[in-house]
């Protein structure tokens, strides 16, 4: 019986990749990378999807980690869902964000007291200050982070394409829901700028770099649909993860079917 070489898919992104807008759901509520794997298997493609997701991950991590992610494992398809972090913040550096919000702090008495009485109150006040500033800061200045993010992403994609020629899928950042719009008034403008820039990037780099139109898939251009798809304003609901995973499968399947090394392999006849 003819076998297929396993299609390898690598996904990297911030918390949007793996988290749900309503945490604590059933185990059957899969993130979109697992949905993508399920859909490819259902289409008779042996598939393995590896996902790396880090909360608050800047796009620069894609460039810094591209060798570790791509070279050794040699994925056929690379999916990047990044840029979300750069559309959130206007003022605060990544290290401060990670220090205030990471989940790896040790539950020791002094550390717990510090986080509860000092760090978290200070961070909440800083976010309130940013909210006020974000409503008035010139968006041309605020989009500098977005331009740098796209430049980092472009370099990482070129490196990956030059060494192993995978299909690269750049996912649009979802437009913000109500809570995100309230917290970061300028976020929607920055998201639109980022999505426009990655579309231009894909056009420049050729047909084996694609954009998944996340906002069209989920109907997020309709403001009323956003709070269903993004219950906390940022992260996909379980149905949204499912829809995005299925859309990814539809996008990558035609490319997979054109790759000679991923077609059924006939067993060799015995030499004797």
Secondary structure as GFF3:
##gff-version 3
##sequence-region A 1 272
A	DSSP	beta_strand	7	13	.	.	.	ID=ss1
A	DSSP	alpha_helix	32	42	.	.	.	ID=ss2
A	DSSP	beta_strand	47	53	.	.	.	ID=ss3
A	DSSP	alpha_helix	60	64	.	.	.	ID=ss4
A	DSSP	alpha_helix	66	66	.	.	.	ID=ss5
A	DSSP	pi_helix	67	71	.	.	.	ID=ss6
A	DSSP	beta_strand	77	81	.	.	.	ID=ss7
A	DSSP	alpha_helix	84	88	.	.	.	ID=ss8
A	DSSP	alpha_helix	94	101	.	.	.	ID=ss9
A	DSSP	alpha_helix	109	114	.	.	.	ID=ss10
A	DSSP	pi_helix	115	119	.	.	.	ID=ss11
A	DSSP	alpha_helix	120	134	.	.	.	ID=ss12
A	DSSP	alpha_helix	139	142	.	.	.	ID=ss13
A	DSSP	alpha_helix	144	164	.	.	.	ID=ss14
A	DSSP	beta_strand	167	171	.	.	.	ID=ss15
A	DSSP	alpha_helix	178	183	.	.	.	ID=ss16
A	DSSP	alpha_helix	187	205	.	.	.	ID=ss17
A	DSSP	beta_strand	209	212	.	.	.	ID=ss18
A	DSSP	alpha_helix	214	218	.	.	.	ID=ss19
A	DSSP	alpha_helix	223	229	.	.	.	ID=ss20
A	DSSP	alpha_helix	238	257	.	.	.	ID=ss21
A	DSSP	three_ten_helix	260	262	.	.	.	ID=ss22
###
